[in-house]
Amino acid sequence: MADCILHMSNIYGNLSRYDDMLNTGKKTLLLYEKIKERKGAARSLRNIGFVHDNLGNYKKALEYYNRSLHIQEEIGDRDGEAHSLNDIGVTQTRLGNHKEALQYYKSSLKIRKETNNRLGESIDLNNIGYVQSSLGNYKEALQYFTRSRRISGEIGGRDDELHSLSNIGYVQGSLGNYKEALHYFTRSLKISEEISDRKGEAINLINIGYVQSSLGNYKKALQCYNRTLKIQEDIGDRKNEAYCLSNMGVIQGKLGNHKEALQYYNRALKVQEEIGDRKGVAFSLNNIGMLQIEIERFKTASKYLNRALRLAEELGEKEVLRRVHISRAELCLQTKEYDETKHHLKSAFTLADELGFKQGKGEALLILARLRSLKDKIDKDVFEECISIFEQSNNPFALAKAYYYYAEALLACSSKPAADSKGKKEKRKAERYLKKAEEIYKKMSAQLWLYKTGELWQIFTSSED
C-alpha cells in the first residue's frame, strides 16, 4: 500500500501538484516508519524535501534531504544515497552556492560510477554542466553536457537525452549563438513529442520562445508561449504556467504595452501564491516593481520591491536577491536617493561576483555609470566596460540600453556652457551611440525605448540649432 501511495506522490510531483505530493509523502513516511521499512522512509523524506525545494523553502528541503541521506548511509542504500546527494546539490544550486553544489554532484557521480548506474551518471553530468554554465564556464559546461548526452544515447535514455540537448541549447543561447540554441531546443522538442513528454514539450517551447524574444522576434516568441500555456493547462503544470506568463509579461513590457504586461505579471503572481512558489512570488514582485518604475509610479514600485527584498532575504536565493538589489538601485537613482543607490549597487556587485555572473556585473555597472554621470564628469571607462560585457554576452536589449544611457550622458556633458571643441566631439560620439541603440530597438519593436530614443534625438537636434 505504501509503495502505491509513494508512486502517486511521484506523479503529483511531475504535475507540480505540490500539496498532494506533500500530503502523500507525509502519509507514506508514517506508514514506512510504522513497519520499520527504512528505505521507503528515506524515499518519502526525499519527496517531502522535493516539495519544499520547489516551493522555495530551501532550509526545510535540506533538512529532509539530509535526513534521507543519513538513513541511506546507515542501511547501505548506495543508489538512494546518490539520489539524496544530487537533491542536496540541486538545492545548493538554487541558493547560488555553486561550490557546495559541485561537491555534492561529484560525490553522487562517484557513487553512480562505482555502482554502474549510467542513467544516474548522465543526470549528474548534466547538473555539473548546469553549474558550470551558471558560473559562465561555458566550455566546461558543454563538455559535461556532451558527455551526458553520449551516455544517454548509448543507454537509450531519451528523457535524459532531451535534457542534455536542452542544456546545450541553454549554453549556446547564453553565448549568443541563437541559431545553434534553436537547433538544440528544436531537437529536444522533437524527442519530447516522440515520447509524449508533454511537460518536456512545454519547457522546450518556453526555451524556444525565450530565444525568439532575445532575437526580438516577439510574435514568434508569443506563439511559443501560447502553445506552452495550453499544454500546461492540460497537464496542470502550474509552476511553469506562471513562469510562461511572466515571460509574456516581459515581452509586453519591452513592447511598451504596460497594461498587458501588468496583467500577465499579476496572473503569474496569483498562480505562484496559490501553489506556494515563494521564489516565483519574489520574481513576480520584482517584475511588477520594475514595471512601476518604468511608468514612474515610484511609491507603488517601492512597495512591491520591499516585499520582494524581504522574501528574497528569507529565501537566501542569491540570483533573486541580485535582481531585487538592481531594481532597488534603479528606483533610488530615479528618486535621487543616491546613498541608497550606492548601497544596493554594492550588494548587487557582491552577489554578481559570488554567482560568477558577468551580465549581472554589467547591469550594476550601467547604473553606477549613470550615477557618476550626474556629476560634472562622465566615467567613460565604466560605460565602456559595461558595453563590452553586454557585447560579449550578446544581449541586444541590455546593450541598447547601455548605448542609450551613454549617448544621454555624452549629450548632457557636451551641452554644458564650458564645452568647446571637446564638446562637439562628445556630441558626435553621442550621435553614434544613439543610432546604435535606435537600430536595435527598431529591430526588436521596443516601442517604449524607441519613444525615449526619439525624445533624446529631439534634445540632440535642438542643441544643434
N, C-alpha and C positions, 0 to 999 in steps of 0.2 A: 504493500500500500504506500509506504513512504517513498519508494522508488518512483512510483507512478506520479505522486504529487510533486516530487523533485523534477521530474521530466516536464510537468506542466509549468513549474516555476521557470525553467529554462526557456520554454516557449513564450511565456509572458515577457521575459527579458528581451527576446528577439523582437517583440512587438512594442517595446518601450512602455509596457503596462506595469509600471514600477510598483504601484500599490499592491497589485495582485501578486507580483513576484516577491515582494517583501512579506506579504501575509503567508504565502505558501512556503517561503523559505523558513520563516519562524516556526510554522507548523511542522515541517519535516525535521527541523532541528530538535524539537521536543520529542518527536517520535523516535528518532535515531538515538537520542540520549537515553530514552526510556528502555530501549532494547540493547543499550551499550554497543551500538554499531558506530565506532568512532570514524571510520572512513566516510560514511554517509553524513555524519555530523559535520565533518570538515568541509564537505561539498556544500552543505547547507549554509555554513558560515561564509563560504566564498560567494554564494548567491546573495546573501544579505549585504555583504561588502560591496558587491557589484551595484546593487541598488543605490547605496549611499554614495558610491563613486560617481554614478551618473547624475545624481541629484546635487552634486557639489558638496556633500558632507564628507570631505576628504579625511578628516581626523577619525570619524567613525568607520569609514571604509578601511583605513589602515589598521584600526583596532580589530575588525573582523577578519581581515586577511591574515594578520599576524597570528590570531587565534587558530585559524585554519592551518597555517604553516606549522605552528607548534605541534599540533596533533599529527600532521603528516610526517614530520620528522621523527616523532616518537614511535609511530607504527610502521615506519619504513615505507610509506607510500610515496615513492620517488616521482611518479607521474603527477600525483596531486601536489607534491612539493614544488615541482617545476611550474605548475599552473599558478600556485599562490605567489611564487617569486615573480612571475610575469605580471600578475594582477597588481602587486605592490609597485612594480616598475611603471605600470600604466598610470597609477595614481600619482607617483612622484613626477612623471612627465607632465601631468596636468597641473601640478603645483609649480612647475618650472624648475624642479630640482633635477636637472639633467644628469649631473654626475652620479647622483644616487640611483637614478633610473637605469643608467647604463650598467651599474654594478649588479642590480637585480636581474636585468635582462641577460647579462653574461653568465650569471650564476644559473639561471634557468636553462640557458643554451648549453652549458656544460653538462647538466643532468640529461638533457634530451639527446645529446650526442652519445653519452655513456649508455643510455637505455635504448638507443637506436630508434628514437621517436622522431622520424623525419618530418612529419607534419608539424610537430611542435617546434622543431628546429627552424623550419621555414617561417613560422609565426614570430619566433624570437628575432630572427634576422631582419624581418620586416620592421619590428619595433625598434631595434637598434638603428636601422636606417632612418626611421622617422625622427628619432632624437638627433641624429647627425644632421638631418635636413633642418630641424628646428634651430640648431646651432650655426647654420649656414655652411656646414661642411658637406656641400652637395656632391663632391666627387666621391667621398666615403659613403655617403647615403646611397648613391647609385650602385656602388659595389655591393652593398648589403642587399638592396632590393633585387639586384640581378641574381645574386646567389640564392635568394629566397625563391625567385621565380623559376630558376633552374631546377631546384628541388621539387617545387610544385608540379612542374612539367614531367619530371621523372616518376613521381608517385601518382600522378593523375589527380592531384588535389586542386580542382578547379576553383573552389571557394578562395583558397589562398592565392592562387594564380591571379584572380581578378583583383585581389587586394594589392599584390605586388605591382601589377600593371598600373593600378590607380595611383599608388605611391610614386612610381616612376614619373607618371604624368604630373603629380604634385611638384616634384623636384624640377621638372622641365619648365613648369609654369613659374616657379619661384625664380628660375634663371632667366625668365623672359622668353623662353623658347616655346611660344604658344602653339605653333604648328605641331611641334613634337608632343606637347602636352595633350592637345586634342587627339592626336593619333593614339596615344596610350589610353586616354579616358574612353575613347570610342571602342577600342578593343576590349577594355574591361566591361563596358556596357554590353557589348555583344555576348560575352560569356554570361553575364548576369541574366540576359534574356534567354539564352540557351538552357540554363539550368533552373530557370523560373525563380531566380532570387530577386524578388520584387524590391526588397529593401536595398540590395546592392544596386539594382537598376536605378532607383531613385537617387541614391548617393552619387552615382556616376553622372546622372543628369544635372545634379547640383554642381558638380565639378566642371562639367562642360559649360554650364551656364556662367559659372564664375570666370572661366577663361574668355568666353564671349564678351562678358561685361568688362573685363580688363582690356580687351581689344576695342572697346567702345561700340560693340555690336549689341546694343541693348535690346533690340527687337528679338534677335535670336536668343539672347540670354533669358528674356521673359518667357519665350516659348518653352525653353527647357524647364524653367521654374514652374510654369503652369502644368506641364506634364508631370513634374515631380509631385506637386501638390495633390493631383488626382490619385497617384499611386499611394501617397502617404495617407490620404483619407481612406482609401480602400483597405489598407493593411493596418491602420490605426497607429502609425509611427508618428506620435505627436511631437516628440523631441525634434526630429528632423523636419517636421512640418513647420515648427516655429523657426528653425534655422533658415529654411527656404523663404518664409515670409520676411525675415529680417533682410535677406539678400535682395528681395524685391523692393523693400523699403529703401535700401542703399541706392539702387538704380533710380528710383523715382526722385530721390534727393539730388542725385547728380544731374538729372534732367530738369531740376528746378520745380518739380511737382511736389511741393512740400505737404500739401493737404493729403495727397495719396501716400506719400512716404510715411507720414504720421499714422495713417490708418493701418498700414502694414506693420509698423513697429508696435502699435498697440495690440494688434491681433496676435503678434508673436509673444508679446509680454503676457497677454491673457492666458495663452496656452502654457507658457513656462511657469506661471504662477499656479495654474491648475494642477500641473504634474509635479510641482515642487522642484523644478530645474533651477537651482539658485544661481549657478554660473550663467545660464541663459538669461535669467532675470537681470543680472548685473550688466551683461552686454546690451540688452534692450534698453535699460535705463540710461546707459551711456549713449546709445544711438539717439534716443529721444532728446537727451541733453544737448548733444552736438547739433541736432536739427534746430532746437530752440535758439542756439547761439547764432546759427545762420540767418534766422529770421528776426534776430535781435530782441528776443524775449529773454532777457538775461536773468531776471528773477526766477522765471519758470525753469530755465536751464539749470540754475544753481540748485534748485530743489531736487531735480532728477539726478544731477551729478553727485550731490551729497549722499543721496540714497545709494547710488552706485558705488561710491567710495567706501561707505560703511560696509556694504555687503562684500565688496572685493577684499577689504581688510579682514573680514571674518573668514572668508574662504582661504585667504593666503595664496590665491592664484595669481602668479606674477604677471602674466600677459594681460589679464583683466585689469589689474592694478595699473600697469603701464599705460594702457589705453585711457583709463579714467584720469590719471595724472596729466596726460597730454590734453585731454578735454578741459580739465580744470585750468591748466596753464593758458589755453586759448581763451577761456572765459575771462580769466583775470587780466589777460593782456588787453582784451577789448573793453573791460570795465576800468582800466587804468589802475589796477591793484598790482603794481609792478613787483613789490616784495613777495607777494603771494605767487606771482608768475614764476619768479626765480625758485621759490620753494618747491613748487610742483615740477618744474623742469629738472631740478636736482634729483628728485625721486625717479622721474622718467628716465633720465640718463643712467642712473644706477641700475634700474630694472632692465633696461635695454642691454646694458653691459653684462648683467648676470645671465640674461637669456641668450646672449650672443646674437642679438637681432639688430643687424646693421640698419635696416629700414626704420626701426624704432628710434635709433640714434638720429637718423636723418630727420624724422618728424620733430624731435626735440630741438635739433639744430636750427630748423626753419623758424620755429617760434623764438628761439634765442636771437637769431639774426634780425628778426623783425623788431624785437625788444630793443636791441642795441641801435638799430637804425632810427629809433625815436630820438636819439641823442644827436649830436652835431655830426657824427661821422659814421659812415656805413662800414660794417665789418665784412668786407668783401670775401675774406678768407672763409668765414663761416658760411656765407651764402653759397660760395663755390664748392665747399666741401659737401654741403647738403645736396646741391645739384648733382655732384659726382656720384653720391650714394644712390640717388634715385635713377640716374642714368644706368648705373651698374645693375640695379635691381629690376630694370625695365618696367617701372611702374609709371605709365604715362600720366595718370591723373595727378599723382603726387608731384611728378616732375613739372607738370604745367603750373601747379600752384607755386612751386619754388621759382619758376621763371617769372610768374606774375608778380610775386612779392618782391623779387629782386628788381624788376623793372620799376615797381612802385617806389621802392627806396631810392633807386638811382634818379628817378624823375624828381622826387622831393628834394634830393640833395642838389641837383642841377638848377633848381628853381630858386635857391636861396640868393639873397642880394649879393653875397660875396662871390658867387660863382662867376667865372670868367671863361677863358678858352677851355679850361678843365671841365667846366660845367657843360659846355657844348659836347665834349667828348662823352661825358656821362649820359647826356641825353640821347646820343646816337646808340650807345650801348643799351640804354633802357628800351629804345625802339626795337632793337634786335630781339631782346628777350621777350618783349610784349608780343611780337609777331610769332615767336615760337610757341608761347602759351596759347595764343589765339588759334593757331593751326591745330594744336592738339584738341582744344575744346570744340572746334568745329567738327573735327573727325568723330568726336565722342558725343556730339549733340548735347553738350553740357550747358544748358540754357542759362542757368544762374551765373555760371562763370563767364559765359560769353557776354552777358549783360554787364558784369563787373569789368570785363576787359574793355567793353565799349565805353564805359564811363571813364576809364583810365586813358583811353585814346582821346576822349574829349578834352581832358586835362592837358594831355600832351600837345594837342592841336592848338589849344588856347595859349599855351606857353610859347608857341612858335610865333604868335602874332606880335 
